[in-house]
């Protein structure tokens, strides 16, 4: 649709609108009353710069709520909660004059080493897409646009501005594009942000297949595409590919290049008109949808929401002997050990860095919640992975404190320098000083709780054997300290489940041998086997599986029923709270393809539902999946094959409580034949077999045997053109072309 303003805009004005007017604003056209939009960084807070331009989180920003990062909220498995968070971010954006908030980040956690994993939800595209869509709906309910990022295959920070992600199309479609597709379909985002990197040799900012053929023509995206800051390399190629808004301002260079291309006939002006229309239409749509901001939205209410989200996202990995929750009223001293209890790590570094409205510490929150004596010792410094004389003194103090307490709560995690936008991690280990501290504390106290602060998974072999309980808090935002105290004393339960597998070792991870690439390329050699798809298919031992998480109660599953056909399935299962406390459970549904014509993961998440039940109560949980649950990407598009599937429900990818076999019948379809098709593909094609049975005997008396029996088994994988040559055809290429025409007519 053409925007009405196009009639009045001059070519210089139109091309100027395709580039930022300033670092954080799109361009104005004052004479026509066209106001630019303000865009600013998210995604777990509104990072509005007070003065100097800054895209790296170096300069101070206006205070706003620092919500838990996506590493945490991904573990909530709670779209409704993410929608509330999005609405709160939208309200704060409105208060700060922000029109488009740059988020959510929905890149898949290909490797735990990615320095920016704290900004991303999960290793699974369905979970990522559902949570991202909820976040977008919430944000845009306030008349503020989302910018879903980073499109696409931006799964590392190493060489991110130029590296080429070499990914086959099936892997792109099933893993790395899927979350974007879900969000476009379910939430209608205002904008999509292209990434810096190349995808199969072409910069994302000028990749016509990504920005136009897939995003718009196939998915129906009707917003505009904005570049990541500085991602445009060739202004003309970017506009031609479908990129609408270059950010930040290129100070007229981009506009001049586009005008020159139009004048020289290398670019049609209608392409510019379309891009301008998209930008102006989206901004008009956002502004016209705005209603008054909720009067109850305040720093206090948003802090309370951040606290609720932090607890709902915390994952209790282990709780031997039900050490947690602690009794706040009775018992001997509690030792709180670790500098993170006093100086919390609550967010990552880089463009998402938020100046919080306030900051809760676990130490103050624990002390304020209990009548028991609380002893504190820092135990280590947090700035680097060192083990020096200063740490030795801190460690000695901590061991003394632990020896005088009934229970020791030890706060461990990654130092701030360990993970950030701009670079990747090199290992999964916790700092040596922290592990040594834990060893010595565990030697003097047999009741140890470890609380973790990290934006991506860490290796836990040095932790699990020394502790009864492990509470993964992630980077839990400005209210993470109070949420931690809530969980430790049972005022709230740890509501999270792992959105990423915790491996035993870095060497076990699926992308290990292909990370981070070399000579400007990174090969996604693990293909679709990312995260649990890899660990479960290879039956590899892990520290904690995808979907795992304990609460303060227990649940049973019963009476699974599944109604399924080619269009999808509806499963229902009864879940009972068998414990003595109210608690939440994430009911997870996985699908396994028993026999397929292509390799497939042993199971894939197809649906989930988070429920809360009082003790002794039950509910019937309904889980609905569509045809995509049965599908895989083929060269002919999404394909469903007839056959048997297993539908399983449970509490993690490795804790499947109930399963049902279902048979899916679909109309017979065939693989598309082409010049490279094998004999086996010709034989299984409805038109191909008949054509071969006519043509082969004419070449050689024995050639007819190729279509059946042992000869077929031996020759099925050979392209037909090669067999035709061996069978005596004068021109096998011409013959195969003729047979293709006949097969198409016969089919």
PyMOL commands that set and color helices and strands:
alter all, ss='L'
color gray80, all
select helices_A, chain A and resi 4-7+11-16+30-32+70-76+79-95+117-119+125-140+169-176+178-187+204-206+208-218+235-241+253-263+269-288+299-313+320-322+339-341+362-369+389-403+416-418+432-444+461-464+480-488+506-508+512-514+532-537+627-630+679-684+688-699+703-707+709-715+720-726+732-746
alter helices_A, ss='H'
color red, helices_A
select strands_A, chain A and resi 39-41+100-102+145-151+164-166+191-194+198-199+202-203+224-227+315-319+334-337+374-377+407-413+448-453+469-472+521-523+555-565+568-577+583-593+604-613+618-626+632-634+637-639+643-652+655-664
alter strands_A, ss='S'
color yellow, strands_A
deselect
rebuild
show_as cartoon
